[in-house]
Amino acid sequence: MSIAAECGQVLDHLMFHKSIVEDDSGDAKEARIASYVSMVEQMQQGTLVPSDDPFERSVGMVFELVVQQKFDPWDINLIEFSKMYLSRVRKATELNLIVAGKIVYMAWEILKLQSEQVLMRVDRPETVELMFDGWEPQHLDLFVDPFELGTGEVLLHTEELPIQEKIRRRSDRPVTLIDLLDAFEEAKKESDIRQELSRFMQKYRRPDFDDKAHKENLEEDIAQVWERIHRCGNGPVPIADLYSSGKEDRVTVFVSILFLARMGKLHIWQEKPPFGEIFLEVKVPFDIAQIEDAVAVANVKIEDAPVVK
């Protein structure tokens, strides 16, 4: 059978359901089926252009599989269809794999729920209406034929009781193409709701708090504090003299001083622990001091040279 004939079967299936929808005056579903009909007609004529919408591409792939693999639109083998659909999804690089996977999963989930509802209706216990509801049991023997009063004794002596087993008929409702498309549409609605909820949560989400209370660039902070210390001159310097602004600056100064002390450039102490004033003093190695003194003496005149006491 040619592709045109297969598309004709799909169109007949869609037009049948469209006529039912028109009788039920379902405008939204009628418009949706009309878009399906247009898609299949373009496929039949070979003029179908791939859409940019991931959902429309997924629906187009459904029609391609039904036409090319010659699935019966009135009875689709859902197992085989899912295998082929997932195989096509893996090969299609231009398809949104996340949307396609979510649609397939949700379609399975919706059809599974429909099957469970059918089974619940089948397994529902039968209700038996009594003709003599409200009558007293001791008076029911009036309706028994006197010649059949010994039937109970005969049943007690038989090897097998004449109990007929309940006949359970399987409810094999075929999955049609329109059922599969409806499941895809429900999956699309669920996906849209989740995306809208995600956008809402992103918009009104509380800001993420950093685990660091102090934003720092350690090398720059140490360099700035080292410059402040040099501006204070030689000798002991109270740490409070290095503060310039609020709490964050105090944290910067304190952390930088600890690093400078660890590097051997400062000597820090506290007079009265734990709440006394903290002092610091620059520690310069002896050889560095000699070099610095020699450079200083070479650059100044003799009369301007400081007198060492």
Buried (B, 14 or more C-beta within 10 A) or exposed (E): EEBEEBBBBBBEBBEBBBEBBEEEEBEEBBEBBBEBBEBBBBBBEEEBEEEEEBBBBBBBBBBBBBBEEEBEBBEBBBEEBBEBBEEBBEEBEEBBEEBBEBBBEBBBBBBEEBEEEEEEEEEEEEEEEEEEEEEEEEEEEEEEEEEEEEEEEEEEEEEEEEEEEEEEEEEEEEBBBBBBBBBBBBBBEBBEEEEEEEEEEEEEEEEEEEEEEEEBEEEEBBEBBBEBBEEBEEEEBEBEBBBEEEEEBBBBBBBBBEBBBEEEBBEBEEEEEEEEEBBBBBEEEEEEEEEEEEEEEEEEEEEEEEEEE
